[in-house]
Amino acid sequence: NALAKSEEEDAGQRALEILNYMVNLSEIGYDYMKPNTRVYLSVITALGRCKARGSADAAHQLLNDMERSHALGSTDTGVNTIIFNAVIDSWARSSFVYKADRAFMLLKRMEEGTKEGKTNYQPDIITYNSVILTAANSFGDQKIKSKAFRVALRAFKTIQASSDLRPTCRTYAIFMKAIRKLNSPGDQRDTMVQKVLQFCCRDGLLNKFVLSQVEMTCSSKKSFKAMFSKIGYSGDSMDLKSLPAKWQSNVK
């Protein structure tokens, strides 16, 4: 747990070494050293937080190892939503160019597993938010960015269409970020931001982070103000306290 909370660059590798040591001891008869789901989660979290190249791959591989071990009869290493979310989060922090693809692959695994009756694979709002964030943090040429945006859009649409998932302020802020970073400036991008802003205000989830993303997307203060004018705000001040209270009614 200490390594999972550490910001040291080699914390993930050190945690992985300890895990491998525990596995080796358990295989030669020291059953009390056998790592369980909680231990794997700590190692995956440590890998996700460190900046060393290949950390997200290592976290992903641990998830695969856990699934394989569970399929062979282990009751100590069951994979669950929290484990999946931690691996997706590690991809969000990764410098890997195609990380949105990896996050989407994990999301699909969770969705398909849920359909097969694996209730512990059920993706939650944290899952979808993490997938959107992974896409928003993507970089590369326009082809890569366009593909990453499709991942973010698919996750956002799933949230909007679901009766079980409830968007959060974070959902809207990071999806705004995805729109801003993965699409070229222009009318099409502005239209998307305005529509998402409407959804956000409808849900009472407008906070300073969403407001900041909208402002960064707009080319000028005039266009920023116009964005809000189009959804019914006619005031002069763009301070959060001056905006309609109902747009912020569900902010926690």
N, C-alpha and C positions, 0 to 999 in steps of 0.2 A: 504493500500500500504506500509506503514511503517513496518508493521509486515511481509509482504511478502518479504521485503528486509533484514529483521533482521536475524542474525545468532544465536539468542538465542534459547535454546533448547525447551522452552515452547511457542515460537512464534506461532506455528501452532495451538496449543490448545487454546491460547488466541484469535486468529483470528476466530477459530471455535465457540467459546463462543459468540463473537460479532455477528457473522452471525446468530446463533440461537436466539439471543436477537432480532435482526432485523426481523427475520421470525415471532417470537411470537407477536411482536408489529403489524406487517402487518396483522396478522390473527385476531386481535381484532379491526381492523378499521383504523390503521395508515398506509394508503396506501403508503404514501411518504417514509416509512421505508422499503418497500419491496425490497429485494436485487435483483439486475439484474446480467446479465452475467459477467460484469466487476467485480462486488463484489465477485462472486463465483470464478473467476479466481485468484483474489488476495488471497483468503483463500486457494485455492488449491496450489498456489505457495508457500505460507507460510508453509503449511503442507509438501510440497515436500522438502523444504530446512531445516526443523528442523530434528533432529536426534531421536526424541521420537518414541518409538515402537508403531506401529499401524498407523503412520501418512499416509503412502501410502494407507492403507485400507480406512482411513477416506476420503482421496482425491477421491478415486475410488467411494466411496459411495455418495459423493457430485455430481459426474457426473451422477450417476444413479438417484439421486433425481431431478437433472435438467431435465433429459430426461422424467421422470415421470410427472413432473410439466408441461413441454411443451406439453406432450401428452394430458394433461387435459385442455389445452387451454391457458396456460400462454404464453404471448408474450415477457416476460422480461427475461426469463432464457433459451434462445435457446443455445443448445450445438453446438460448432463448432470445427474446426481443432485445434485451439489454446488451447481450453479446453482439448481435448484429449491428445495433446502433453504435456501439463503440468502434467496430471495424469501419463502418461507413464514416464515422467522425474522423478516423485516422486517414481515410482517403481525402476528406475535406481539407485536412492540413498538409497533405502530401504535395510534393513538387512534380508529381507524375503528370504528364500532359493529358493522358486519356483517363484521368481519375473519375470523370463523370460516368464513363462507361462501366467502370468497376462498381461504383455506387449503384447504378441502375441494375446491374447484374445481381447484386445482393438483394435489392428491393424485389426484383422478380422472383428470386429464390424464396423470399419470405411470403410473397403473395401466393405463389404456387403451393408452397408448403401448407399455408393456411387452408387453401382449397382442398388439400389432401387430408385435412383433419388435424394438422399439427398446430394446435392452438397456441403453443409456446413460440410459434414463428410469426404471430400476428403483428404486422407493422402498426405503429402508433404515430401520433402527430410528430413525435421526436424523430422517428424514422424519416418521414417525408420532409420535415424541415432540414434534416441533415443531408438528404439527397439534393434538395434545392441549393443548400449552401455549397455542397461539393461542386455542383454545376456553376454556381456564381463565382467560385474561386478558380474556375478553369481559365486557361490561357492558351495562346497559340494562334494559328491562322484562322481566318473567318470560317473555314469549313469545320474546324474543331469547335469553335465557339458556337456555331449554328447547331451542331449536334448536341453540345452541352445544353444549349437553351431548350432544345426539344425535351431533354431529360427533365429540366426544371419545370417546363410547362406541363408535362405529363403528370408530374408529382403534384403540382398546384391544382390542376383540374381534378385530380382524384380526390384531393381534400375538399374542394368545392362541391363535388358531386356526392360525397359520402354523408350518410346519416349518422355514422359513428365517430367520425373525425371532426374536431372543431379547430379552425385556424386560430393562431395566436398572433400577437403583435410581431413576433419573430418571423412567422410565416410571411407576413406582408413585407416586412423590412428586407428580408433576404431575397424574396422574389423580385422586389423592386431593384435590388442590387443586381440580380441576374439579368433583368431587362436592360439595365444601364450598361453593364459591362460586356454583355454578349451580343448586343445589337448596335448597329450604327445609328448615330444621331439622325433625327428626321421625324416626319409626321407619323410614320408607322409606330416608332418607339414611343412618341408622346401619347398616341392614342391608347397604346397598351397600358402605359403608366396611369393615364386618367381612368381607365376602366377598372384597374386593380385598386386605385385609390377610392373609387366609388364603393367597391366591395368592402374595403377596409373600414370606411366611414359608416357604411351600413351595419357592419358588425360591431361598431363602437370600439375599434382597436387602433385608432390613430394615436401614436405616441411620438416622442422626439426622434426615435430612430427611423420610423417610417417617414416622418416629415423631412428628416435630413436626406434620406434617399431620394425623395421627390425633388427636393431642392437641387441636389447634385445632378439630377437628370436634366433639369431645365437649363436652357442656355443663358437665361438672364432672370433677374428678379421680376421683371415684367411678365415673362412667360410662366414663372412660378406662381405668381398671383393669378394669372389667367387660368391656370390649371384648376385652382380652387373656385374661381368664379364660375367655371363651367359646371361645377357640381353643386352650386347653390350658395356659395359664400360671397357676400358682397362687402365685407368689412375691409378696412385699410390695413390693419395690423395682421401680420402673418405669424405672430407669436402664438405658441400652442395654447396659452391661456385665453387668447381672444377667439379661438376657433370654437364652433358649436360643441357644447358639453356632451351632447348625445353621440358625437363622433368618437368620444373618448370614454364612453360609459362602461365599457368592459375591460378597460386597461387595469392591470393589477400591478 
